[in-house]
Amino acid sequence: MSDDIRELLDELDIEQWCQDEGIAYNLTRGHSGMQINVKECPECHDRRFRTYLNAETGIGNCFICNATFTKYRFIKTYLNASDRETVKRIKEDLKAQGWRPKKRASVAVIEETVKLPTSFPLPTASGENLVYLEKRGISDEIAKYFHLRCCLSGWWNFTKEDGSTGGQRFDNRLIIPVYDLDGTLVTFQGRDLTGESERKYLFPKQLPGTGRFLLNGQNAWRCSEIVVGEGAFDVMAIKIAFDEDVNLRRIEAVGTFGKHLSYGALDGNDQLGRFLKLKQQGLKRVTIMWDGEHSALSAACDAASLLHKNGFEVKIALLPAGKDPNEITPDQVRAAFYKAQPFSQGLLIKWKLRSPYKAAS
C-alpha cells in the first residue's frame, strides 16, 4: 500500500464512515480505547454484534469467523469492491466527510526536573493497566495520555529548609504528574490505591503547590478552546467524553485542583497567569465544569468573572446535582457542555440570588 493511501486512511474517520454508510453499530470502551461494535460482519455476515473495530485505527476482528480487519480491508470487504474501486471510494468519502479532528495526542514532557518516587508507567510494557483505573473507566490509552504511574513501594526524598533531608513514603499510590505549560514536570500527587489510608491524596513536601498550575495545561498549548474541571479524575472523565465525539476532540480539558482560580502573583506565577499565557497562544473560549453543587457554582461564577474581565469568552456548565464529571456518563458530560450558559453579570446576579442547585434541593 502506498504512503498516499495510508495517509488517506489515516485521515478517514471510520466511525463517521460507518454512520454515513448506515452501518448499525454500538460504541463501546475497550482496553485499547473506543471500539466500534458492528452488528454485521462484512465477511461472514453474522448479525450478532460480534465484530469489533478500534474507533481510531480501524483495526479489529470478527469473533465468529475470526476474520481480521484493517480500516482498508473492512471498507473493501463491506463494499465488495476491487482495490481500485475501494481507493476511489475512500477519496470520495473523505472529501464528503471533510476534515475532522483526531483525538489530541499528549505532547512531549520533560521529567528530569523532579525525581519521582520509584514507580512504573501505565500501562506497563506488556500493555497491562491497573484494575483500580479500569473500574473508574480509565483505559490504558488515557493512563498513557496523562503519564500516570504506579508506586508500589517508593520514597519522595527532599531537603528541608535547615538543610537536613527528609522523606515521604508513597507506597501503593497512583502517581499523577503535574507539568507546567512548557511540559516541565513541576510536582505530582499520590492517590491512595488501597482505600485504607487516612490521606486519600498525598502531596510531596518542598515542591510547589498544585494551586499555581493547570493540570494537563501542557496539552492546552495553542488550543482555542478548553474545558476546566477540578481534580485529576474529573479532567480525565472530560477527556474521555470529548474523545468519543469527533466534534469535541479539538477542545482540551485542564484542571484547577479544586474550586478556585489562583491569581494575584506579581510575577504571574499563578493559574490566571497561565491562562493569560495560553491566551497569547490563541486561547479564546473557556467552559468551567466544576461540581454540581451550590458552592462550586458560586466559585465558578467568581472564576468566570475573573476570566471574562481578562478577555476570555466564558461559559459555565451545570452538572447533575451532587455529581462531578467522574461520577456521570460521558453522554451527560457532553450534554452539560453543549448546554453551558455564556457568562454575564446578569447571569452571575441571577445565580447568586437563586442558585439552580438550591432550587433543586
PyMOL commands that set and color helices and strands:
alter all, ss='L'
color gray80, all
select helices_A, chain A and resi 3-11+14-21+71-79+83-97+131-135+140-145+210-212+217-220+232-243+246-248+271-280+294-309+325-327+330-338+345-353+356-360
alter helices_A, ss='H'
color red, helices_A
select strands_A, chain A and resi 25-30+33-38+51-54+60-62+68-69+120-121+149-151+155-159+165-169+173-179+185-192+201-202+225-229+252-255+285-288+313-316+341-342
alter strands_A, ss='S'
color yellow, strands_A
deselect
rebuild
show_as cartoon
